[in-house]
């Protein structure tokens, strides 16, 4: 804990660090951000560009539409958008101010295959290095571990910025995540003064639900959200939870121009950890304060689970996020800490790993499937039922179970990650 700061103040800082706006899928936006910064340092549009990306960035950029590019997708489009119209000061909203002329320029450069794209040999999942040159001037920008953490800037062989060579998965964040526990998150969500979090959470509700509405009304992907609502099958609350969350994700993957408020560097994880809670609270006509406390709980539980996994891996982050929203629904339904722990155990006993094969429209379907499992975990917990320690990877203590899944995702699935990338690149 930072000296002089209480546990509650640390938790608030964690929320402020993680719940930030982003326009588009965050991996292509990280490329655009690095490109905008590199061009800013170079001082002109480059004559040559070489972009080296880690496998996980390749995986998560390959199939998503880049906002404000007229429907372009992929690594080169993300880089070109950042070079042409990106504003680095806007960070994850770097492409918000692209003009029609800039969009046309990006399309022409894409058609001409401007820039060289290479696979970066690195052990860091979220890692890219961009080299630009114009005349005798050269610039190198390196970004790693978090989507806006530029750790090195070099111009004409001179270092303008360089940080110590760290490889920890949460490098780039400033508040200690090891302080997070389910017990203390529950206490914080229940006791934090509402005025501390209301501004952060209100913005998240507005942005993420606007995306859900856009997904339900627009022609994104296979329109999974609208299809689920029209089917009218099963529990009405669960159907709406899945439909709204899936629709929001599908809109993001389809290039919707509305921002999302991220969680752990991911818009989809934010959607899966918030939209279900918002829909459930609305269906149950719960007061605003109760909703906000449920969202604080869900957001922090997602951050807690993702801390040991890292920003990118072969492990689908929708599992962690849906697990958190399931626990928050238990909380909103009047469940106590024990039942919240049971919800987490039940979810992670069921789907302790769905593979991540990149960002794409079908992420929406994975979110819907994870939420189905989360709601079942919630229902079991409300009846006092829990899968027991020793059954699979489930442990006696909820913190040990979370740590076990983190170990599985960050260490056990490394070979899986490499194989997924190989299959995608064939």
C-alpha positions in Angstrom: 0.0 0.0 0.0 1.3 3.5 -0.8 2.5 5.3 2.3 -0.2 7.4 3.9 -3.0 6.0 1.8 -5.8 3.9 3.3 -7.0 0.6 1.7 -10.2 2.3 0.5 -8.2 5.1 -1.1 -6.0 2.5 -2.9 -9.1 0.7 -4.2 -10.4 4.0 -5.5 -7.1 4.7 -7.3 -7.3 1.3 -8.9 -10.7 2.0 -10.3 -9.5 5.4 -11.6 -6.6 3.7 -13.3 -8.6 0.9 -14.9 -11.9 2.4 -15.8 -10.9 4.6 -18.7 -12.6 5.4 -22.0 -11.5 3.7 -25.3 -12.7 4.0 -28.8 -12.5 0.6 -30.5 -10.8 -2.7 -29.5 -7.9 -1.8 -27.3 -5.1 -3.8 -29.1 -5.5 -2.0 -32.4 -5.9 1.2 -30.5 -2.6 0.6 -28.7 -1.0 0.4 -32.1 -2.6 3.6 -33.2 -1.6 5.3 -30.0 2.1 4.3 -30.4 2.0 5.3 -34.1 0.5 8.8 -33.2 3.2 9.3 -30.5 5.9 8.2 -32.9 4.8 10.6 -35.7 4.5 13.4 -33.1 8.2 12.8 -32.1 9.3 12.4 -35.8 7.6 15.7 -36.7 6.4 14.6 -40.1 4.7 11.7 -41.9 7.3 8.9 -42.3 8.7 7.7 -45.5 9.1 4.3 -44.0 7.5 2.4 -41.1 8.4 -1.0 -39.6 6.0 -2.3 -36.9 6.9 -5.3 -34.8 4.1 -6.9 -32.8 3.9 -9.7 -30.2 1.8 -12.7 -31.1 -1.1 -11.7 -28.8 -1.4 -8.3 -30.4 -1.4 -10.0 -33.9 -4.1 -12.3 -32.6 -6.3 -9.5 -31.2 -6.0 -7.0 -34.1 -6.3 -9.4 -37.1 -10.1 -9.5 -37.3 -11.6 -6.3 -35.8 -12.7 -3.2 -37.6 -10.7 -0.1 -36.7 -13.0 2.9 -35.8 -12.9 5.9 -38.2 -11.3 4.0 -41.1 -14.3 3.3 -43.2 -14.4 -0.4 -42.2 -10.7 -1.3 -42.4 -9.4 -4.1 -40.2 -6.0 -5.4 -39.1 -2.6 -4.3 -38.0 -1.6 -2.1 -40.9 -4.9 -0.2 -40.8 -4.4 0.4 -37.1 -0.9 1.7 -37.6 -1.9 3.9 -40.5 -4.9 5.4 -38.7 -2.6 6.4 -35.9 0.0 7.9 -38.2 -2.5 9.8 -40.3 -5.1 11.1 -37.9 -4.2 10.0 -34.4 -3.9 12.4 -31.5 -1.6 10.8 -28.9 -2.9 13.1 -26.1 -6.3 11.3 -26.4 -4.7 8.0 -25.4 -7.2 5.2 -26.0 -9.5 7.6 -27.8 -6.6 8.4 -30.2 -8.7 8.0 -33.3 -11.7 10.1 -32.1 -10.8 13.1 -34.3 -10.1 11.4 -37.7 -11.4 13.5 -40.6 -12.9 12.3 -43.8 -9.8 13.4 -45.6 -7.7 11.4 -43.2 -9.9 8.4 -43.6 -9.4 8.5 -47.4 -5.6 8.8 -46.9 -5.6 5.8 -44.6 -7.5 3.8 -47.2 -5.0 4.7 -50.0 -2.0 3.9 -47.9 -3.6 0.6 -46.9 -4.2 -0.1 -50.6 -0.5 0.6 -51.3 0.6 -1.6 -48.5 2.6 1.1 -46.8 4.7 -0.1 -43.9 6.3 -3.4 -43.0 4.6 -5.6 -40.4 6.7 -8.2 -38.5 6.2 -10.6 -35.7 8.1 -9.5 -32.6 10.2 -12.2 -30.8 9.2 -11.5 -27.2 8.0 -13.2 -24.0 5.7 -10.2 -23.2 2.2 -10.8 -24.5 1.4 -7.1 -25.0 4.4 -5.7 -26.7 5.1 -3.7 -29.8 8.0 -1.7 -31.3 7.5 0.9 -34.1 10.3 2.3 -36.2 9.7 5.4 -38.4 12.1 7.2 -40.7 11.9 10.4 -42.8 15.0 11.7 -44.5 17.8 11.4 -42.0 15.5 11.3 -39.0 14.5 8.1 -37.3 12.2 7.4 -34.3 11.6 4.2 -32.3 8.7 3.9 -29.9 8.3 0.8 -27.7 5.0 -0.1 -25.8 4.5 -3.0 -23.5 2.4 -4.7 -20.8 -0.4 -2.1 -20.8 -2.1 -0.5 -23.8 -0.7 3.0 -23.2 2.6 2.2 -21.5 5.2 3.6 -23.8 8.5 2.5 -22.1 11.0 3.8 -24.7 11.2 6.6 -27.1 14.4 7.1 -29.2 15.1 9.7 -31.9 18.1 9.7 -34.1 19.9 7.3 -31.8 19.3 9.4 -28.7 17.1 8.2 -25.9 14.3 10.6 -25.1 12.5 8.3 -22.7 13.4 4.9 -21.2 12.3 3.0 -18.2 13.9 0.1 -16.4 13.8 -3.2 -18.1 10.8 -4.8 -16.3 8.8 -7.8 -17.6 6.1 -8.0 -14.9 2.6 -8.4 -16.3 1.2 -5.3 -14.6 4.0 -2.9 -15.5 2.5 0.4 -16.4 0.0 0.5 -13.5 0.9 2.4 -10.4 -1.3 1.1 -7.6 -0.5 -2.2 -5.9 -3.0 -4.8 -7.1 -1.8 -7.4 -4.5 -4.0 -5.5 -2.0 -7.1 -6.8 -3.7 -9.0 -9.6 -1.9 -12.6 -10.7 -2.3 -13.3 -10.0 1.3 -12.0 -6.4 1.1 -13.6 -5.8 -2.2 -16.9 -6.8 -0.7 -16.3 -4.4 2.3 -15.3 -1.6 0.0 -18.3 -2.0 -2.3 -20.6 -2.1 0.7 -19.1 0.8 2.7 -17.4 3.2 0.3 -18.9 6.7 0.3 -21.0 6.8 -2.9 -19.7 10.3 -3.9 -16.2 8.7 -4.2 -17.3 6.4 -7.1 -20.4 7.9 -8.5 -18.7 9.9 -11.3 -16.6 7.0 -12.4 -19.5 4.5 -12.4 -22.1 6.8 -13.9 -19.8 7.3 -17.0 -19.3 3.6 -17.3 -23.1 2.9 -17.2 -23.8 5.5 -19.8 -21.1 4.5 -22.3 -21.5 0.7 -22.0 -25.3 0.7 -22.2 -25.1 3.1 -25.2 -23.0 0.4 -26.9 -25.5 -2.3 -26.0 -28.3 -0.3 -27.5 -26.3 0.4 -30.6 -25.5 -3.3 -31.0 -29.2 -4.2 -30.6 -30.2 -1.7 -33.3 -27.3 -2.0 -35.7 -26.2 -4.6 -38.2 -23.0 -5.7 -36.4 -21.7 -9.2 -36.8 -24.4 -11.9 -36.7 -26.7 -9.7 -34.6 -26.5 -12.1 -31.7 -28.1 -9.8 -29.1 -31.2 -9.1 -31.2 -31.4 -12.8 -32.0 -31.3 -13.8 -28.4 -34.1 -11.3 -27.5 -36.2 -12.4 -30.4 -35.9 -16.0 -29.5 -37.8 -15.5 -26.2 -36.3 -18.7 -24.8 -35.7 -19.4 -21.1 -35.4 -17.1 -18.2 -36.3 -13.5 -19.4 -33.8 -11.8 -17.1 -30.9 -14.1 -18.1 -31.9 -13.7 -21.8 -31.7 -9.9 -21.5 -28.4 -10.1 -19.6 -26.8 -12.2 -22.3 -28.4 -10.2 -25.2 -27.4 -6.7 -24.0 -23.9 -7.7 -23.1 -23.4 -9.6 -26.4 -24.8 -6.8 -28.4 -22.4 -4.3 -26.9 -19.4 -6.5 -27.6 -20.5 -7.1 -31.2 -20.9 -3.3 -31.8 -17.3 -2.8 -30.5 -15.8 -5.5 -32.7 -17.7 -4.2 -35.6 -16.2 -0.7 -35.5 -19.0 1.2 -33.7 -18.0 4.8 -33.1 -19.1 4.9 -29.5 -16.5 4.6 -26.7 -16.5 2.0 -24.0 -15.2 2.3 -20.5 -12.5 -0.4 -20.2 -11.6 -2.7 -17.3 -8.1 -4.2 -17.2 -7.4 -2.8 -20.6 -10.4 -4.5 -22.2 -13.7 -3.1 -23.4 -15.2 -6.6 -23.7 -14.3 -7.4 -20.1 -15.8 -4.2 -18.9 -19.0 -5.0 -20.9 -19.2 -8.5 -19.4 -18.7 -7.2 -15.9 -21.1 -4.3 -16.0 -23.9 -4.7 -18.5 -25.3 -7.8 -16.9 -25.3 -6.1 -13.5 -27.1 -3.0 -14.9 -29.7 -5.1 -16.7 -30.3 -7.3 -13.6 -30.7 -4.2 -11.3 -33.1 -2.6 -13.8 -35.2 -5.8 -14.1 -35.4 -6.0 -10.3 -36.1 -2.2 -10.0 -33.2 -1.8 -7.5 -32.2 1.7 -6.3 -29.4 3.5 -8.0 -27.1 3.3 -4.9 -27.4 -0.5 -4.9 -26.6 -0.7 -8.6 -23.5 1.4 -8.1 -22.2 -0.7 -5.3 -22.8 -3.9 -7.3 -20.8 -2.4 -10.2 -17.9 -1.4 -7.9 -17.9 -5.0 -6.6 -17.9 -6.5 -10.1 -15.3 -4.1 -11.5 -12.8 -4.8 -8.7 -13.4 -8.5 -8.8 -12.5 -8.5 -12.5 -9.4 -6.5 -11.9 -8.5 -8.9 -9.0 -8.8 -11.9 -11.2 -7.0 -10.4 -14.2 -4.0 -9.2 -12.0 -2.4 -12.7 -12.0 -3.5 -13.5 -15.6 -2.2 -10.3 -17.4 -3.7 -8.1 -20.0 -3.4 -10.7 -22.8 -3.2 -14.5 -22.8 -4.7 -17.6 -24.2 -7.4 -17.4 -21.5 -10.6 -15.6 -22.6 -11.1 -12.6 -20.2 -14.9 -13.0 -20.5 -14.6 -15.8 -18.0 -13.2 -13.5 -15.3 -15.5 -10.7 -16.1 -18.7 -12.9 -16.3 -17.6 -14.5 -13.0 -17.5 -11.1 -11.4 -20.9 -10.0 -12.7 -22.3 -13.3 -11.5 -20.9 -12.5 -8.0 -22.3 -9.0 -8.2 -25.7 -10.3 -9.1 -25.5 -12.5 -6.0 -24.7 -9.4 -4.1 -27.6 -7.4 -5.6 -29.9 -10.3 -4.8 -29.0 -10.0 -1.1 -26.3 -12.6 -1.0 -23.6 -12.4 1.7 -19.9 -12.8 1.4 -20.0 -16.5 1.7 -22.5 -16.8 -1.2 -20.4 -14.4 -3.3 -17.4 -16.7 -2.7 -19.6 -19.7 -3.7 -20.6 -18.0 -6.9 -16.9 -17.5 -7.8 -16.1 -21.1 -6.9 -19.1 -22.4 -8.9 -18.2 -20.4 -12.0 -14.5 -21.3 -12.0 -15.4 -25.0 -11.4 -17.5 -24.9 -14.6 -15.5 -22.8 -17.1 -12.0 -22.4 -15.7 -10.7 -21.6 -19.2 -12.1 -20.7 -22.6 -9.4 -20.1 -25.2 -8.9 -16.6 -26.6 -8.4 -16.9 -30.4 -8.3 -13.1 -30.9 -10.7 -10.2 -30.9 -13.5 -10.6 -33.4 -17.4 -10.7 -33.6 -17.7 -14.1 -32.0 -16.3 -12.6 -28.7 -19.9 -11.6 -28.2 -21.0 -15.3 -28.3 -18.3 -16.2 -25.7 -19.5 -13.5 -23.4 -23.1 -14.8 -23.7 -21.9 -18.4 -22.9 -19.8 -17.2 -19.9 -22.8 -15.2 -18.6 -25.0 -18.3 -18.8 -22.4 -20.1 -16.6 -22.2 -17.2 -14.3 -25.9 -17.0 -13.8 -26.0 -20.7 -13.0 -23.2 -20.2 -10.5 -25.2 -17.4 -8.9 -28.4 -19.6 -8.8 -26.5 -22.5 -7.1 -24.9 -20.1 -4.6 -28.2 -18.6 -3.6 -29.4 -22.1 -2.7 -26.2 -22.8 -0.7 -24.7 -25.2 -3.2 -21.0 -25.1 -4.1 -18.5 -27.4 -5.8 -16.0 -28.6 -3.3 -12.2 -28.2 -2.9 -10.2 -30.9 -4.6 -12.7 -31.2 -7.4 -10.6 -30.2 -10.4 -8.6 -27.0 -9.6 -11.0 -25.7 -7.0 -9.4 -24.9 -3.6 -10.7 -24.4 -0.1 -10.2 -20.7 -0.1 -11.6 -18.4 -2.8 -8.3 -16.5 -3.1 -6.5 -19.8 -3.7 -9.0 -20.7 -6.5 -8.5 -17.3 -8.1 -4.7 -17.8 -7.9 -5.0 -21.3 -9.4 -6.9 -20.0 -12.4 -4.3 -17.2 -12.7 -1.6 -19.8 -12.8 -3.4 -21.9 -15.4 -3.9 -18.8 -17.6 -0.5 -17.1 -17.3 1.7 -20.2 -17.1 -0.2 -23.3 -18.1 -1.6 -21.9 -21.4 1.6 -20.6 -22.9 2.0 -23.4 -25.4 -1.7 -23.2 -26.1 -1.3 -19.5 -26.9 1.5 -20.2 -29.4 -0.5 -22.9 -31.1 -3.5 -20.7 -31.4 -1.4 -18.0 -33.1 0.1 -20.6 -35.5 -3.4 -21.8 -36.5 -4.6 -18.2 -37.0 -1.6 -17.3 -39.2 -1.9 -20.4 -41.5 
